Amino acid sequence: MISRIGLLTSGGDAPGMNPCIRAVVRNAVNRGCKILGIESGYAGLLEQQMVELTLRSVSNIIQRGGTILKTSRCKEMFEREGRAKAGRILRGNEIDGLIVIGGDGSFHAAHLLYKEEGIKVIGLPGTIDNDLYGTDYTIGYDTAVNTALESIDKIRDTAASHDRLFLVEVMGRYAGFIAVEVGIAGGAEEILIPETPTSLPELCDRILAGIKKGKTSSIIVVAEGEETGNALTIADKIKERTGLDSRVCILGHIQRGGSPSANDRVLATKLGFHAVDALVGGKTDVMVGEVNSKIVLTPLQDTWTKRKEIDSQLLEIAKVMAL
Ligand code: F6P
């Protein structure tokens, strides 16, 4: 029987976390449950920073970026002692189940909380990186892509005016989902991602061939986790090999902010709603995601042990579009 639910956001914030909090709270109240908002992620849980959330505490947040609950990356939860303390605090506050909005690190901690402490947990995919198995899209990805794309469109103006080569670095420590999407949408000449090997000599040859074919400016999108190095390093290597000057723009945390897109708000609302239903229905240790427009529950462990593949056809299309 679930009557008191804890809710926290954890890891890097993502646009859409607020509409997700709103959906969880409203459906929890609808189901007759009390809902406690835990502030600053697991770090706040260990400090017992909790406040009851009501229907009205989540008014007017659907359009706001970030997370009203605040978030953190909490090292203590990676230790057995930290999780035991979290278990004691949750039991002490008579919390029957915990909903965690976050990415793989946050799910790892939630999975262990269930295994070691018997706390019922449900995960909701909240990360701009889109790198979780068990959902086609994570909450925040669509907004981050659109934010990065707006910048790339602006960079294209100045690149074309100066006949320049630009390297634009986008977020994605271990995954190239953002890079591929903005690379295609922004008409990039090259997309460099951690999932596929990059040959720098071949990259340089293609840039020079492009110039011969009449290209006067080019954009290379580099995912943060690209294995040959970051955008600045790659720019230096291109200079060494070809003599070409380039400019580097690192988009950074700008991609994590801003008002969530319509897609992210709708996804967040659906997943948040279903998370409460899943918990009340007796489910635990699963993430609620959407695959092929259907709500699916995936064991938390699978979300980081199984790999969500980049669509290789998209990469092939991008090559043709860059001809
Ligand atoms: O949340 C995911 C992410 O934005 C990654 O893309 C990025 O590598 C990382 O977080 C940055 O983390 P921090 O907020 O600790 O700088």
Residues whose N, C-alpha, C, O or C-beta is under 5 A from the ligand:
A	BS01	F6P	G12 D13 T127 I128 D129 M171 G172 R173
